């Protein structure tokens, strides 16, 4: 009897922490919310690492097969092969000085813990691989939004929407 009651209490506690939807937006984030945000931020950091290291395989491992890219006024759904070709060419043509968030990203995780958005202002500074040593680096500032979906226990990048700031210099 005592064992059954202890199990019931533990089960209720686990369901409260993991499965309970949030009552309203003003509610304090739970420990689970904080853990989910940290998981998403870790994936976001790997995305940066993939760019800085020009690691196409790492970047592709973060992306869902049905990834959507929104930029330059277009909505694209590139295949994995198209993404691989695009990033192989891009990473071969540039050297990153920066691929950094200008400020800490705003991260929001859905109440059920399966969908997250990361909104951030991003600064990218590159040197072209074939540029003269004295060439000035190229700098671009983006308003950036990522959508992550938890699939089979793993956060996958399902969409990126980016806009370039005018005259980033």
Helices and strands as residue ranges (DSSP letters): H 2-18, H 31-52, H 56-62, E 63-71, E 74-76, H 80-93, E 94-101, E 106-109, E 115-128, E 138-151, E 154-164
